[in-house]
Amino acid sequence: MKKIALIAMTAAAAIATPAMAQTTEVTGTINITGSVAPKCFVLNGSTASDTFGTTVALGELAQADGTLKPSADLSAQFLTVGGAALDARVLCTSATPNVSVTAEPLVNTVAADTGYDNSVDFTADVTFTRVGGTTLVSDLSSNPAASTASLPSRLTGTGTNVTVRTSGWNASGVLVAGDYTGKITVVVAPGA
């Protein structure tokens, strides 16, 4: 009887004792997300900003007879005085930036009588160096609307990729004495 009781107790203990848990693999997944907003910026060394430019003081605009100096001379002087500040490294996170160039004539606030001029026109020539080529956008200061383009590829990622030059300087008549001011505005904005 002791044997039967021992067998019964062993059987009861086996039924009451839970089975050992089997080892299984556990996997955890952590998803990481982020984004980059479309933007353009000027990179000067390791510093990013949203502007570039300089003041180009051309000095005397007139020849001895009071008429405007030759266009080639003024274009060369613009480049010499402006120097490296006429070039920039602009980067955009979007693939095809939109650009605009606006040239505003050099104007003197003194009124000009017949045969005289108080405005000097020119063309702003801005070259955008992009992956796979260049795009030239020119704007005449005599036209108040900006010249625009959508670049077909990204601006190059290294070195200078925006250069500003001038051409086609002209005025009709003897220039009126005084100070003349104008400007070139270049805008690079994210595209599609």
CYANA upper distance limits for C-alpha pairs under 8 A (distance plus 0.5 A):
  1 MET  CA      5 ALA  CA      6.61
  2 LYS  CA      6 LEU  CA      6.47
  3 LYS  CA      7 ILE  CA      6.64
  4 ILE  CA      8 ALA  CA      6.58
  5 ALA  CA      9 MET  CA      6.59
  6 LEU  CA     10 THR  CA      6.61
  7 ILE  CA     11 ALA  CA      6.63
  8 ALA  CA     12 ALA  CA      6.57
  9 MET  CA     13 ALA  CA      6.53
 10 THR  CA     14 ALA  CA      6.67
 11 ALA  CA     15 ILE  CA      6.79
 12 ALA  CA     16 ALA  CA      6.62
 13 ALA  CA     17 THR  CA      6.48
 36 VAL  CA     93 THR  CA      8.06
 37 ALA  CA     93 THR  CA      7.93
 38 PRO  CA     92 CYS  CA      7.78
 38 PRO  CA     93 THR  CA      5.88
 38 PRO  CA     94 SER  CA      5.95
 38 PRO  CA    190 PRO  CA      6.17
 38 PRO  CA    191 GLY  CA      8.31
 39 LYS  CA     92 CYS  CA      6.04
 39 LYS  CA     93 THR  CA      6.07
 39 LYS  CA     94 SER  CA      7.40
 39 LYS  CA    189 ALA  CA      7.46
 39 LYS  CA    190 PRO  CA      5.88
 40 CYS  CA     50 ASP  CA      8.21
 40 CYS  CA     90 VAL  CA      7.39
 40 CYS  CA     91 LEU  CA      6.02
 40 CYS  CA     92 CYS  CA      4.50
 40 CYS  CA     93 THR  CA      6.95
 40 CYS  CA     94 SER  CA      8.48
 40 CYS  CA    188 VAL  CA      7.28
 40 CYS  CA    189 ALA  CA      6.46
 40 CYS  CA    190 PRO  CA      6.52
 41 PHE  CA     48 ALA  CA      6.67
 41 PHE  CA     49 SER  CA      6.27
 41 PHE  CA     50 ASP  CA      5.67
 41 PHE  CA     51 THR  CA      8.19
 41 PHE  CA     90 VAL  CA      6.10
 41 PHE  CA     91 LEU  CA      6.05
 41 PHE  CA     92 CYS  CA      6.94
 42 VAL  CA     48 ALA  CA      6.02
 42 VAL  CA     49 SER  CA      5.70
 42 VAL  CA     50 ASP  CA      6.22
 42 VAL  CA     51 THR  CA      6.94
 42 VAL  CA     52 PHE  CA      7.42
 42 VAL  CA     88 ALA  CA      7.48
 42 VAL  CA     89 ARG  CA      6.24
 42 VAL  CA     90 VAL  CA      4.93
 42 VAL  CA     91 LEU  CA      6.89
 43 LEU  CA     47 THR  CA      6.25
 43 LEU  CA     48 ALA  CA      5.10
 43 LEU  CA     49 SER  CA      7.10
 43 LEU  CA     88 ALA  CA      8.34
 43 LEU  CA     89 ARG  CA      6.12
 43 LEU  CA     90 VAL  CA      6.58
 43 LEU  CA     91 LEU  CA      7.59
 44 ASN  CA     48 ALA  CA      6.83
 44 ASN  CA     49 SER  CA      8.39
 44 ASN  CA     88 ALA  CA      8.42
 44 ASN  CA     89 ARG  CA      7.50
 52 PHE  CA     85 ALA  CA      8.24
 52 PHE  CA     88 ALA  CA      7.38
 53 GLY  CA     85 ALA  CA      6.50
 53 GLY  CA     86 LEU  CA      6.96
 54 THR  CA     82 GLY  CA      7.47
 54 THR  CA     85 ALA  CA      6.49
 54 THR  CA     86 LEU  CA      7.72
 55 THR  CA     82 GLY  CA      7.69
 56 VAL  CA     78 PHE  CA      7.02
 56 VAL  CA     81 VAL  CA      6.42
 56 VAL  CA     82 GLY  CA      5.79
 57 ALA  CA     81 VAL  CA      7.53
 58 LEU  CA     74 LEU  CA      8.18
 58 LEU  CA     77 GLN  CA      7.24
 58 LEU  CA     78 PHE  CA      7.09
 58 LEU  CA     81 VAL  CA      7.77
 61 LEU  CA     68 LEU  CA      6.36
 61 LEU  CA     69 LYS  CA      6.45
 61 LEU  CA     74 LEU  CA      8.38
 62 ALA  CA     66 GLY  CA      5.59
 62 ALA  CA     67 THR  CA      5.70
 62 ALA  CA     68 LEU  CA      4.96
 62 ALA  CA     69 LYS  CA      5.73
 62 ALA  CA    175 LEU  CA      7.39
 63 GLN  CA     67 THR  CA      6.10
 63 GLN  CA     68 LEU  CA      6.46
 63 GLN  CA     69 LYS  CA      5.73
 65 ASP  CA    174 VAL  CA      8.06
 66 GLY  CA    174 VAL  CA      5.40
 66 GLY  CA    175 LEU  CA      6.28
 67 THR  CA    171 ALA  CA      8.14
 67 THR  CA    172 SER  CA      8.43
 67 THR  CA    173 GLY  CA      6.54
 67 THR  CA    174 VAL  CA      5.08
 67 THR  CA    175 LEU  CA      6.33
 68 LEU  CA    170 ASN  CA      7.33
 68 LEU  CA    171 ALA  CA      6.80
 68 LEU  CA    174 VAL  CA      7.90
 68 LEU  CA    175 LEU  CA      7.42
 69 LYS  CA     73 ASP  CA      7.27
 69 LYS  CA     74 LEU  CA      7.25
 70 PRO  CA     74 LEU  CA      7.01
 70 PRO  CA    169 TRP  CA      7.94
 71 SER  CA     75 SER  CA      6.59
 71 SER  CA    167 SER  CA      7.04
 71 SER  CA    168 GLY  CA      6.26
 71 SER  CA    169 TRP  CA      5.11
 71 SER  CA    170 ASN  CA      7.33
 72 ALA  CA     76 ALA  CA      6.64
 72 ALA  CA    167 SER  CA      7.64
 72 ALA  CA    168 GLY  CA      8.44
 72 ALA  CA    169 TRP  CA      8.44
 73 ASP  CA     77 GLN  CA      6.58
 74 LEU  CA     78 PHE  CA      6.47
 74 LEU  CA    169 TRP  CA      7.61
 75 SER  CA     79 LEU  CA      6.88
 75 SER  CA    165 ARG  CA      7.78
 75 SER  CA    166 THR  CA      5.88
 75 SER  CA    167 SER  CA      6.16
 75 SER  CA    169 TRP  CA      8.15
 76 ALA  CA     80 THR  CA      6.65
 77 GLN  CA     81 VAL  CA      6.43
 78 PHE  CA     82 GLY  CA      6.31
 78 PHE  CA    165 ARG  CA      8.04
 78 PHE  CA    166 THR  CA      7.76
 79 LEU  CA     83 GLY  CA      6.13
 79 LEU  CA     86 LEU  CA      8.07
 79 LEU  CA    165 ARG  CA      7.21
 82 GLY  CA     86 LEU  CA      6.19
 83 GLY  CA     87 ASP  CA      8.48
 86 LEU  CA    163 THR  CA      6.54
 86 LEU  CA    164 VAL  CA      5.83
 86 LEU  CA    165 ARG  CA      7.98
 87 ASP  CA    160 THR  CA      6.78
 87 ASP  CA    161 ASN  CA      7.99
 87 ASP  CA    162 VAL  CA      6.12
 87 ASP  CA    163 THR  CA      4.97
 87 ASP  CA    164 VAL  CA      6.80
 88 ALA  CA    160 THR  CA      5.79
 88 ALA  CA    161 ASN  CA      6.77
 88 ALA  CA    162 VAL  CA      5.68
 88 ALA  CA    163 THR  CA      7.11
 89 ARG  CA    158 THR  CA      8.07
 89 ARG  CA    159 GLY  CA      6.63
 89 ARG  CA    160 THR  CA      5.04
 89 ARG  CA    161 ASN  CA      5.73
 89 ARG  CA    162 VAL  CA      6.76
 90 VAL  CA    155 LEU  CA      7.80
 90 VAL  CA    160 THR  CA      8.24
 90 VAL  CA    161 ASN  CA      7.04
 90 VAL  CA    162 VAL  CA      7.39
 90 VAL  CA    188 VAL  CA      8.50
 91 LEU  CA    155 LEU  CA      6.87
 91 LEU  CA    156 THR  CA      8.17
 91 LEU  CA    157 GLY  CA      7.10
 92 CYS  CA     97 PRO  CA      7.47
 92 CYS  CA    154 ARG  CA      7.91
 92 CYS  CA    155 LEU  CA      7.80
 92 CYS  CA    189 ALA  CA      8.25
 92 CYS  CA    190 PRO  CA      6.84
 93 THR  CA    190 PRO  CA      7.70
 94 SER  CA    154 ARG  CA      7.96
 94 SER  CA    190 PRO  CA      6.00
 94 SER  CA    191 GLY  CA      6.34
 94 SER  CA    192 ALA  CA      6.84
 95 ALA  CA    153 SER  CA      6.45
 95 ALA  CA    154 ARG  CA      5.49
 95 ALA  CA    190 PRO  CA      8.41
 95 ALA  CA    191 GLY  CA      7.20
 95 ALA  CA    192 ALA  CA      6.98
 96 THR  CA    150 SER  CA      6.98
 96 THR  CA    151 LEU  CA      5.74
 96 THR  CA    152 PRO  CA      6.09
 96 THR  CA    153 SER  CA      5.55
 96 THR  CA    154 ARG  CA      6.01
 96 THR  CA    190 PRO  CA      7.63
 96 THR  CA    191 GLY  CA      5.46
 96 THR  CA    192 ALA  CA      6.36
 97 PRO  CA    150 SER  CA      6.44
 97 PRO  CA    151 LEU  CA      6.07
 97 PRO  CA    153 SER  CA      8.18
 97 PRO  CA    154 ARG  CA      7.40
 97 PRO  CA    155 LEU  CA      8.39
 97 PRO  CA    188 VAL  CA      7.03
 97 PRO  CA    189 ALA  CA      6.11
 97 PRO  CA    190 PRO  CA      5.24
 97 PRO  CA    191 GLY  CA      4.73
 97 PRO  CA    192 ALA  CA      7.80
 98 ASN  CA    148 THR  CA      7.91
 98 ASN  CA    149 ALA  CA      6.38
 98 ASN  CA    150 SER  CA      4.85
 98 ASN  CA    151 LEU  CA      6.65
 98 ASN  CA    188 VAL  CA      6.36
 98 ASN  CA    189 ALA  CA      5.68
 98 ASN  CA    190 PRO  CA      6.67
 98 ASN  CA    191 GLY  CA      5.89
 99 VAL  CA    148 THR  CA      6.09
 99 VAL  CA    149 ALA  CA      5.87
 99 VAL  CA    150 SER  CA      6.69
 99 VAL  CA    151 LEU  CA      7.85
 99 VAL  CA    186 VAL  CA      7.82
 99 VAL  CA    187 VAL  CA      6.01
 99 VAL  CA    188 VAL  CA      5.06
 99 VAL  CA    189 ALA  CA      6.78
100 SER  CA    137 VAL  CA      8.21
100 SER  CA    146 ALA  CA      6.59
100 SER  CA    147 SER  CA      6.00
100 SER  CA    148 THR  CA      4.71
100 SER  CA    149 ALA  CA      6.98
100 SER  CA    185 THR  CA      8.48
100 SER  CA    186 VAL  CA      6.32
100 SER  CA    187 VAL  CA      5.68
100 SER  CA    188 VAL  CA      7.26
101 VAL  CA    124 ALA  CA      7.99
101 VAL  CA    126 VAL  CA      7.85
101 VAL  CA    137 VAL  CA      7.37
101 VAL  CA    138 SER  CA      7.51
101 VAL  CA    139 ASP  CA      6.64
101 VAL  CA    146 ALA  CA      6.01
101 VAL  CA    147 SER  CA      5.81
101 VAL  CA    148 THR  CA      6.96
101 VAL  CA    184 ILE  CA      7.59
101 VAL  CA    185 THR  CA      6.22
101 VAL  CA    186 VAL  CA      5.19
101 VAL  CA    187 VAL  CA      7.06
102 THR  CA    124 ALA  CA      8.06
102 THR  CA    139 ASP  CA      6.48
102 THR  CA    140 LEU  CA      8.34
102 THR  CA    141 SER  CA      7.81
102 THR  CA    144 PRO  CA      8.09
102 THR  CA    145 ALA  CA      7.52
102 THR  CA    146 ALA  CA      5.07
102 THR  CA    147 SER  CA      6.97
102 THR  CA    184 ILE  CA      6.12
102 THR  CA    185 THR  CA      5.59
102 THR  CA    186 VAL  CA      7.11
103 ALA  CA    122 PHE  CA      8.15
103 ALA  CA    123 THR  CA      7.29
103 ALA  CA    124 ALA  CA      6.26
103 ALA  CA    139 ASP  CA      6.36
103 ALA  CA    140 LEU  CA      6.59
103 ALA  CA    141 SER  CA      4.98
103 ALA  CA    144 PRO  CA      8.32
103 ALA  CA    146 ALA  CA      8.08
103 ALA  CA    182 GLY  CA      8.31
103 ALA  CA    183 LYS  CA      6.53
103 ALA  CA    184 ILE  CA      5.00
103 ALA  CA    185 THR  CA      7.03
104 GLU  CA    121 ASP  CA      8.32
104 GLU  CA    141 SER  CA      5.17
104 GLU  CA    142 SER  CA      7.93
104 GLU  CA    144 PRO  CA      7.77
104 GLU  CA    182 GLY  CA      5.78
104 GLU  CA    183 LYS  CA      5.76
104 GLU  CA    184 ILE  CA      6.74
105 PRO  CA    119 SER  CA      6.89
105 PRO  CA    120 VAL  CA      6.09
105 PRO  CA    121 ASP  CA      5.35
105 PRO  CA    122 PHE  CA      7.20
105 PRO  CA    141 SER  CA      5.49
105 PRO  CA    142 SER  CA      7.29
105 PRO  CA    181 THR  CA      8.05
105 PRO  CA    182 GLY  CA      5.58
105 PRO  CA    183 LYS  CA      7.54
106 LEU  CA    119 SER  CA      6.12
106 LEU  CA    120 VAL  CA      5.54
106 LEU  CA    121 ASP  CA      7.14
106 LEU  CA    180 TYR  CA      5.66
106 LEU  CA    181 THR  CA      5.04
106 LEU  CA    182 GLY  CA      4.52
106 LEU  CA    183 LYS  CA      7.84
107 VAL  CA    118 ASN  CA      6.35
107 VAL  CA    119 SER  CA      4.98
107 VAL  CA    120 VAL  CA      6.99
107 VAL  CA    179 ASP  CA      8.39
107 VAL  CA    180 TYR  CA      5.32
107 VAL  CA    181 THR  CA      5.87
107 VAL  CA    182 GLY  CA      6.83
108 ASN  CA    118 ASN  CA      5.61
108 ASN  CA    119 SER  CA      6.83
108 ASN  CA    176 VAL  CA      8.06
108 ASN  CA    178 GLY  CA      6.86
108 ASN  CA    179 ASP  CA      6.21
108 ASN  CA    180 TYR  CA      5.06
108 ASN  CA    181 THR  CA      7.35
109 THR  CA    118 ASN  CA      7.83
109 THR  CA    180 TYR  CA      8.34
110 VAL  CA    118 ASN  CA      7.35
110 VAL  CA    176 VAL  CA      7.65
110 VAL  CA    177 ALA  CA      8.47
110 VAL  CA    178 GLY  CA      7.78
111 ALA  CA    118 ASN  CA      7.22
111 ALA  CA    176 VAL  CA      8.42
112 ALA  CA    116 TYR  CA      5.86
112 ALA  CA    117 ASP  CA      5.82
112 ALA  CA    118 ASN  CA      6.04
112 ALA  CA    176 VAL  CA      6.89
113 ASP  CA    117 ASP  CA      7.95
115 GLY  CA    172 SER  CA      8.14
115 GLY  CA    173 GLY  CA      5.73
115 GLY  CA    174 VAL  CA      7.08
116 TYR  CA    172 SER  CA      7.62
116 TYR  CA    173 GLY  CA      5.23
116 TYR  CA    174 VAL  CA      5.09
116 TYR  CA    175 LEU  CA      6.17
116 TYR  CA    176 VAL  CA      6.83
117 ASP  CA    171 ALA  CA      7.11
117 ASP  CA    172 SER  CA      6.50
117 ASP  CA    173 GLY  CA      6.06
117 ASP  CA    174 VAL  CA      6.42
117 ASP  CA    175 LEU  CA      5.39
117 ASP  CA    176 VAL  CA      6.49
118 ASN  CA    175 LEU  CA      6.34
118 ASN  CA    176 VAL  CA      5.95
118 ASN  CA    180 TYR  CA      8.49
119 SER  CA    171 ALA  CA      7.10
119 SER  CA    175 LEU  CA      8.33
119 SER  CA    180 TYR  CA      8.23
120 VAL  CA    169 TRP  CA      7.47
120 VAL  CA    170 ASN  CA      6.34
120 VAL  CA    171 ALA  CA      5.52
121 ASP  CA    140 LEU  CA      7.96
121 ASP  CA    141 SER  CA      5.99
121 ASP  CA    142 SER  CA      6.61
121 ASP  CA    168 GLY  CA      8.18
121 ASP  CA    169 TRP  CA      6.13
121 ASP  CA    170 ASN  CA      5.79
121 ASP  CA    171 ALA  CA      6.81
122 PHE  CA    140 LEU  CA      6.59
122 PHE  CA    141 SER  CA      6.13
122 PHE  CA    142 SER  CA      8.18
122 PHE  CA    166 THR  CA      7.31
122 PHE  CA    167 SER  CA      6.52
122 PHE  CA    168 GLY  CA      5.54
122 PHE  CA    169 TRP  CA      4.67
122 PHE  CA    170 ASN  CA      6.78
123 THR  CA    138 SER  CA      6.98
123 THR  CA    139 ASP  CA      5.98
123 THR  CA    140 LEU  CA      4.91
123 THR  CA    141 SER  CA      6.49
123 THR  CA    166 THR  CA      6.03
123 THR  CA    167 SER  CA      5.66
123 THR  CA    168 GLY  CA      6.05
123 THR  CA    169 TRP  CA      7.44
124 ALA  CA    138 SER  CA      5.95
124 ALA  CA    139 ASP  CA      5.75
124 ALA  CA    140 LEU  CA      7.00
124 ALA  CA    141 SER  CA      8.05
124 ALA  CA    164 VAL  CA      7.59
124 ALA  CA    165 ARG  CA      6.57
124 ALA  CA    166 THR  CA      5.22
124 ALA  CA    167 SER  CA      7.20
124 ALA  CA    184 ILE  CA      7.28
125 ASP  CA    136 LEU  CA      7.27
125 ASP  CA    137 VAL  CA      6.50
125 ASP  CA    138 SER  CA      4.90
125 ASP  CA    139 ASP  CA      7.23
125 ASP  CA    164 VAL  CA      6.45
125 ASP  CA    165 ARG  CA      5.58
125 ASP  CA    166 THR  CA      5.97
125 ASP  CA    167 SER  CA      7.68
126 VAL  CA    136 LEU  CA      6.21
126 VAL  CA    137 VAL  CA      5.82
126 VAL  CA    138 SER  CA      6.67
126 VAL  CA    162 VAL  CA      7.35
126 VAL  CA    163 THR  CA      6.06
126 VAL  CA    164 VAL  CA      5.08
126 VAL  CA    165 ARG  CA      6.72
127 THR  CA    134 THR  CA      7.13
127 THR  CA    135 THR  CA      6.20
127 THR  CA    136 LEU  CA      4.91
127 THR  CA    137 VAL  CA      6.87
127 THR  CA    161 ASN  CA      8.22
127 THR  CA    162 VAL  CA      6.23
127 THR  CA    163 THR  CA      5.76
127 THR  CA    164 VAL  CA      7.21
128 PHE  CA    134 THR  CA      6.05
128 PHE  CA    135 THR  CA      5.68
128 PHE  CA    136 LEU  CA      6.81
128 PHE  CA    137 VAL  CA      8.44
128 PHE  CA    155 LEU  CA      7.56
128 PHE  CA    161 ASN  CA      6.09
128 PHE  CA    162 VAL  CA      5.28
128 PHE  CA    163 THR  CA      7.28
129 THR  CA    133 GLY  CA      6.71
129 THR  CA    134 THR  CA      4.95
129 THR  CA    135 THR  CA      7.09
129 THR  CA    155 LEU  CA      6.42
129 THR  CA    156 THR  CA      6.65
129 THR  CA    160 THR  CA      8.40
129 THR  CA    161 ASN  CA      5.11
129 THR  CA    162 VAL  CA      6.88
130 ARG  CA    134 THR  CA      6.08
130 ARG  CA    135 THR  CA      8.06
130 ARG  CA    151 LEU  CA      8.44
130 ARG  CA    153 SER  CA      6.70
130 ARG  CA    154 ARG  CA      5.97
130 ARG  CA    155 LEU  CA      4.36
130 ARG  CA    156 THR  CA      5.13
130 ARG  CA    161 ASN  CA      7.47
131 VAL  CA    153 SER  CA      6.49
131 VAL  CA    154 ARG  CA      6.18
131 VAL  CA    155 LEU  CA      6.40
131 VAL  CA    156 THR  CA      5.60
132 GLY  CA    153 SER  CA      7.88
135 THR  CA    151 LEU  CA      7.71
137 VAL  CA    147 SER  CA      7.25
137 VAL  CA    148 THR  CA      7.60
137 VAL  CA    149 ALA  CA      7.74
138 SER  CA    147 SER  CA      7.18
139 ASP  CA    143 ASN  CA      8.08
139 ASP  CA    146 ALA  CA      7.20
139 ASP  CA    147 SER  CA      5.97
150 SER  CA    191 GLY  CA      7.89
155 LEU  CA    161 ASN  CA      7.04
156 THR  CA    161 ASN  CA      6.73
171 ALA  CA    175 LEU  CA      8.22
